[in-house]
Amino acid sequence: MKIDFSKLPFKNRAFSEKPMTFWETEPKQLLSAIMDLIAIETGDRTARENWQKAQVSNLLKHAYERSPFWRSRIDTRKLNNIRLADVPVLTRAEVRQQVKTEGSLLREQDGFMVAPHSTSGSSGTPVEFFVSNMNSEYNNVRSLAQYFMEDRDLSLNRTRFRSSKEKLRNGFRVQTGETWLGPLGNVFRSGIDKTIEQFKPNREKLLQELAQNPIGYLVIQPRLIEVLFQNEDLSFLSECGTKMVTLVTEEADTLLRQRLCSQQILVRSNYSSEELGYIGTECEFFPEHYHVTHSNVIVEVDPDDTISVNSSKLGRVLVTHLHSYATPFIRYDIGDFATLSDGCKCGHNGPTLTNIVGQQKRLLKRQDGSVATFSMKAGNILKIVECEEYRIRQTGVTVIELELGGLDSISPNQADALTKLFKKYAGDEFEIRIRAVPRIDWGQDRKKLGFRSELF
């Protein structure tokens, strides 16, 4: 093994100038934490699994000692040598029950800051839970670790998009920082950190903003790319210095990936959730293969709870969050289905997820009981009618409802064209109900998913 820092963009005064000191404390601690995670995720599998086993044991003992809810789920006789398979599957409803009756299982004397958090509500009723400062710190470190694991260029800019609930001038607001490396920005040269909060952005103004600086690493929702570029080519992104796109919040279809790759732009995606943080990171050699984030979770796929999606048999994903001491997530049913393999074709020696199908509520249910993925691109809708936003819901076994926001009405020709479009993607068996509304009531759905089924 060779450890070599020669390719990293060190600053001239990267090292400490204090007597008998190499690094300043903050960057040293951050780099040490990054190395910890890389060692666990890429090192010896037996050593890693022994560490995970110890972490599971620690978490179960903590939950057993602090929670009547968890005491009722854990067999006392097996506590010192318990297997995950001995623990019942945890549902969203049960998480809500535990949090409502018991609150956080971390106490003030434990020395961790604890804060309430919740899911977006995109899959139904939001799940409220507690997180510690360790969870947020872990997520920050794990995000940076991926750049080191893939030997990415730290000197590039990073441009991130986030959704906003506010009405903003031109539909977006920009915040810029000197570095996206945190304390390591004192050691390594990095590009600027640009965050763009957006809510119904003015396309022309937003593209002008993106052109102000090289984009570098672009973190963005697939649907926003479709809204900005529709069926146009993506040469604008490559011309503005985009080297990699990380797709977040929702799945991207194969065509969008192909369009990005045609511009020599690398594409990555992460498999994560609000409750658990990182679950898997996409393989850099085999798209849509996700290496399980071993330093954060253990993933199981239940072979006895399966569905058939587009002719593939997938199992229900159960996740144990190894650091969930405030609100334990042990064998948590996240609502997804996938295939779990023992390794990856790239040679990664660790569990790998493929064929991930998002929340059941993102699947289309048919009359015969089968289910299928349903992907409607924004560009297809916007070709027919210019709207500010849209929402698609399956409200009956043969009913799909489409809401178009920012409109008072649509023409009969537009309605007919939209109906034909939806029947092409969903099937002739569906009745397509279309409504133009001044504003869509998203309720508690912060993610504003384009499609969800209300039949699951």
N, C-alpha and C positions, 0 to 999 in steps of 0.2 A: 504494500500500500504506500502510495506517495501522497503526502499532503503538501500542496504547493500553492502559494498565494501570489505567484508572479503575475498572473493575468488580471488580478483584481485592481481596480482603479484607485490606488491609495492617494490620499492627499499628501503634500510635501511634509506637513506637520502632523501626520496621523498618529505618531507615537508620543507618549507622555515625555515631557521634559523635566519631570521631577526626579530627584535622586532615587536610584535603585527601584525604578518603576518602568514598566514597559507600556502599559495601556492605562488610560483613564478608566475609572470604575464603571461608569454607565455603559460605554460601548463594549467593554470587556465582559460585563454580565450578559448583555444581549447576545454577543457572539457565542458565548459559552452556552446559553440556552438554545441557540440555533444548532450548535454542534450536538447537544444532547438529543434533540429530536431527530437529526439526521442519523445519528448512531443507532437509535432505536429502530428507525424505519428502514434503514438499508443494511444494518449489521446482521449478525448471526441470528437465525430464526429461533433456535432453541433458547438462547439468552433472552430474546424479545418475548417469547411466549411465557417464559418463567416470570419475567417482569409483569406481564399482563395478568397472569394468574395471581400474583401477589396483590396487584392493584384491585382486582375484583374482590379478593378476600377482604382487603381493607375497607372497600366501599360497602360490602354487605354487612360487615361488623358494625360500621358506623350507622348504617340505616337501621339495623336491628336494635342497637342501643338507644337510638334517639326517637324512633317512630313506632307507635302502636300499629300503624298501617302496615309497615314493613315487617313487624314481628308476626303479623298474621299470615304473611306470605312466605316466611323463611322457616324451614324445619330446624328447630334448635339442635337436634341430634346431628345434623349435617353441617352446622355452622362453620366448624373448623376445617372441613374438607368438602365444601359445597361445590357443585358444578353449576354452571349457568343453566344447563338444561333442567335442573331441579327447581328453578325459579319460574313462577307463572309469567306468562306474557303480560306486559303492562300496556294498558290502553290509554288514550287521551282522557277519557272520562275518569279513569282512576287517578291520573295525574292531577286533574282538577280537584278531585275529592281530597287527595292527600294535601295539596297546597291549601285548600280552603279550611281544612280542619286542623292542620298542624303548622302551616307556615314554613319558614326556612328551617332546615335541620342543622345549620351552622349557627353558633352562638357568638356573642360579642367576644367572649374570652378565647375563642378559637383564633382570633387575630386576622380574620379575613373580612374585607368589606363585602357586604351583601346588598344586592339591589333586585327589585322586581323586574321581570321581563315578560314578554309574551310573543306568541307567533303572530303572523300577519292576519290570520283569519281567512286566508285564501281557500282553505279546504273546509270551511265551516266555522264553528264556534272557536274563537282563539283559545289557545292553551296558555294560561298564566302560570309562571313558575319563578324561581329565584336562581340567580347566578352569583358567583363570587368574583372578586377581582382577578383571581387566578384564571378563570375561564376566559375573560377578555384579554388578559395578558398572553395566554396560550395562543389564542386565535391570531393575535398580532405577530407573535414569534413564528407560528406555523406558516403564515402567509409569506414572511420573508424567507423562511427556510427553503421554500420551493424554488426561489431564484438561485440559491446556492446549489441546490440539488441538480438543477438543470443547467448550471453554469451560464445563466442569463447575464446579459450586459447590465451592470448596475448603473452605468452612466446615462442610461436613457431616461427620458421623462416618463411619468406615469399620469394618465388621464382617466379619471373615474367619473361615471355618471351615477347619480342617485335621484330617486323620485322625491318630489316635494308635494306637500298638500297645499302650499301657499300659491296664490296668484302672484307671479313675479314679472317684472318688466321684461318684455320680449320672451317671457316664458321660461327664463333660466337665470341662475345666479352663479358666479364663479368665485371660488376661493383658491388661492395659490400659495403654496409653501415652498421653501427653498430646497427641501429634500423629502423623499418618501421613505428614507431608511431609518428614521428615528435617531437615536444616539449614534448609530453607525455612520450617520451623515457627517460626523466629525472626523471620521477615519477614511471613508471612501467617498470619491466623487460620485454624485448621483445627479440625475436631472431634477427638474422641478416636480412638485406634486400638485396637480391641478384637479380640483373636484368641481363638477358641474351639477348643481341641483336643478332639476327641470320639471316643469309642469306645463304641458301643451306648448312646447317651445316654438318660436318663430324660426322656421327652417333656415332661411337665408342668413339671419343674424347668428344662429348657432354654428353654421358652417364657417362663417367668417371668424368666429371665436376659435374654432378648432384649428383654423389655418394660422393663427397667431404664433403658435409654437409647435415644434415637432411633437406629434402625439405620443410616440414611443409605445408604451404598454397601455392598451385601451381596455378598460373594465366597463362593460356595458350590457344592457339587456338586449337579447336578440330582436325583440319586437321594435325597439327604438331604432336599430339599424334599418329594419324594414321600412319604418315610417320615414326615416330621413332619406333613404335611397330608393325605396320601392324596387322597381325592376331595372334601375340604372346600374351600370357597372360600379364597382367599388374602387375605381382608380383614385378617387379623391383621397381615400384613406391612405393608400400607399404613397401618393404624392405628398401627403402631409406627414410622412415619416412614421406611419404605424408599422411596428415590427411584430406585434403580437396582440391578439384580441382574446381577452378572457370573458367568456359568456356567463352571465349570472342570472339568478332568479327563476329562469325557465329554460326548458330544453330548446336547442336550436335544430332545425331540420338539416338534412344532408345537403340540400341545395345551397343554403346560406354558407355552410362550411366550404363547399366547393368554390363558391364565388370569392370568398376571402382568400382561400389558398391560391386561386388563379392570379391573385395580386401579390403573391409571395409573402402573404401575411400568415404567420403561425396562428393556430387556433387552440385554445385550451378552455376547459370547463372544470369546475369543481362540483362535487356532490356534497351538499351540506344542508343544514337546517338551522332554524333559530334555536331550537332546543339543544342541539348537540354540537353545533359548530361544524368543523371539517369531518366528513365521513369518508370521502375518497377524493383523490386527485387524478386527473386524466393522464394516462400514459403519453409520453412525448413521442413515442414511436407508433402506437396503435390507438387511433382515435376511438373514443367511446368505450375504452377499457379503463376502469378506475381502480387504482391501487388503494386499498383500504388504508386509512390514516391510522396506522397501528399505535401511534403515540397518544391517540385521543379516544379511540373506540374499538370495540370488538363487534363484528358484524356476523349475524347468522341469517340464513335464508331457510324458512320453515318449509320442509318438503311436503308436509301434510296440509298446507294451506296454499293452494296454487290457483292460478288462473291461466287461461289460454288467450294470449294476445297476438293477433296476426300470425296464428299457427305456431307460436312458441309458448312452451310451458314455463311459467315463471313462478317463483315462490315469494312469499311475503317476507319483507326485510325487517329483521329485529336488530336493534342497536343498543349496545351497552356503552354508556358514556363513562369512561374511567375516572373522570374528575368531577362528577356531578354530586358534590357533597351538600350543596344547599337544597336542591331538589333532585333526588336520585332518579336517573333514567336507566333502568336495568331491564334488559330484554324488551325494550320499548318498541311498540308497533308504530312505525313512522308513517304507515299508510302506503308505502311503495312496494313494488314487486321488481324482482331482478333475478339474474343468474349469478351464482357465486362459484368461482373457481379457486383452486388451491394455489395457483400462480398465474403469471402473465406471460404471454408469448414473447415479450421483450427479455425475459430472463429474471424478472423481479420475483423473488422468492417470498411470496406472501399472498394472502387472499386478495382476489381481484373481482370486481363487480362488472358485469356487462348486461346488456338488454334492460337497463333501468327504465322502468315505466313509472312516471311520477304519480302523485296522489291518484287514487282510484277516481277521484272527482274530476280528473283530467282525461278519463276514458269515456268513450261513447258506448253506451249499452244498447244492444239490439234486441228485437223481439224474441229471437231464439235463445236469449240468455248469454250469447257470446259478447265479448267486448273488443274494442279496437281503439288504437290511438287516433286522435282527431287533431289535425293541424291545419289551421286556416291562416294564411299569411296576410298581414295587414295590407301589403301591396295589392293583393287580389281584390280586397274590399274597396280600397281607395281608388282603384282604377274605375270603379263603377260610381262611387259616391264619395265626395270629399266631406269627411266628418272629423271632429276633434278627437274622438275616442270611440271605442266599440266594446261591447260585451256579448259573448255567446254563451247561452246556457241550454243544457238539455233538461227540460222540465217534465217530460213525459217519455214513455217508451218510444213514441213515434213523433215527438215534438221537440223542435229546436227553436229557441227564441233568440233573435238578434236585436240588440239595442244600439242605435247610432246616436252618439252624443253630439250636442252642439247644433242640432237641426230642428226645424219646426215640422218639416215634412220631406218626403221624397216622391219622385214621380212614379207613375205606374211602370214605365220602362225600366227605371232603376230597381224597383221592387221585383220585377220579373227577372232581370239579369242576376240579382242577388239570389233569388230562389233557385235558379238554374245552377249557379255556382255552388251553393251549399248542397244541393242534391248530387252534384258531381262528386263532391268530397265525402258526403255522409251516406248517400243512397236515396233512391226514389221513395223508399218507405216513409221518409220523414216529411212531416208538415213543417214548413218554415214560416214562422211568425216574425214579422219585422216591425219595429217601432222606432220612430224618430223622436228623440227627447232633447230638451234644452241641456240637461245635465244628467249623467248616469249616477244613480245612488249606489255607490260601492259598499256602503255600510262599513263593516270592520275589515274588509279585504284591502289591506295596504298594498299588496302586490299587484292588484288590479289585473288578475289573470284574464287573458283573452277568452278562454273557454273553461267551463267547469260543468260537470254533470251533477244534478241534484237528485240522482236516483240511487247514489251509494250512501 
